[in-house]
Amino acid sequence: TYKWQAVAKLGDMALGKADKACKVFAAYDSEVIGKRNLLAHARAVVDDGVTASLRAIRPGKADEVIDEAWMITFRSQLVAQREALTAICHAIDAACPA
């Protein structure tokens, strides 16, 4: 079990699976971990001799262009995940005071 899975389980226990924060955090693996891994394997490619972009090159899968729109979406997902994680942490803290 990964740390994020433990946090998700605690969030489900503290807030309930139907809570908005828990639903958002359920996508943590694909929205944060998966995209972080994609960025880790991205390469700079010069498109027209002048313009450079990033491309995630994965064996057996189509290349994925990482452009400004992709980064805007990724940053908004990171913000949503941070807000969900904060809500889950507050709920866990309230349920299990020190």
CORHUVEN-V853874 format. One record per residue. N is the residue number from 0. RES is the residue in one letter. SS is DSSP state (H for helix, E for strand, L for the rest). PHI is phi in whole degrees, 0 to 359 (* if undefined). OMEGA is omega in whole degrees, 0 to 359 (999 if undefined). Layout:
n:res:ss:phi:omega
N:RES:SS:PHI:OMEGA
N:RES:SS:PHI:OMEGA
//
This chain:
n:res:ss:phi:omega
0:T:L:*:179
1:Y:L:270:182
2:K:H:302:181
3:W:H:295:178
4:Q:H:291:177
5:A:H:295:178
6:V:H:296:178
7:A:H:299:179
8:K:H:296:178
9:L:H:297:177
10:G:H:297:177
11:D:H:299:181
12:M:H:289:184
13:A:H:279:186
14:L:H:248:186
15:G:L:98:184
16:K:L:299:183
17:A:L:281:181
18:D:L:295:182
19:K:H:302:181
20:A:H:299:180
21:C:H:292:178
22:K:H:294:178
23:V:H:295:183
24:F:H:294:178
25:A:L:298:180
26:A:L:267:183
27:Y:H:305:183
28:D:H:301:183
29:S:H:282:185
30:E:H:278:182
31:V:H:246:184
32:I:H:297:181
33:G:H:299:181
34:K:H:287:174
35:R:H:298:178
36:N:H:295:177
37:L:H:298:179
38:L:H:296:181
39:A:H:296:182
40:H:L:250:180
41:A:E:279:178
42:R:E:234:175
43:A:E:284:180
44:V:E:230:177
45:V:E:271:187
46:D:L:285:186
47:D:L:236:183
48:G:L:88:182
49:V:L:232:186
50:T:L:272:178
51:A:E:256:175
52:S:E:219:176
53:L:E:256:175
54:R:E:227:174
55:A:E:272:182
56:I:L:253:183
57:R:L:238:179
58:P:L:300:177
59:G:L:81:180
60:K:L:228:178
61:A:L:293:176
62:D:L:297:177
63:E:E:242:179
64:V:E:280:178
65:I:E:253:183
66:D:L:245:183
67:E:H:299:179
68:A:H:298:179
69:W:H:298:181
70:M:H:293:178
71:I:H:298:178
72:T:H:297:180
73:F:H:298:179
74:R:H:297:179
75:S:H:293:176
76:Q:H:292:177
77:L:H:297:178
78:V:H:297:180
79:A:H:298:179
80:Q:H:294:178
81:R:H:297:179
82:E:H:296:178
83:A:H:295:179
84:L:H:297:178
85:T:H:298:179
86:A:H:297:179
87:I:H:295:180
88:C:H:297:177
89:H:H:296:180
90:A:H:293:178
91:I:H:295:179
92:D:H:297:179
93:A:H:291:182
94:A:H:283:183
95:C:L:229:182
96:P:L:297:183
97:A:L:287:999
//
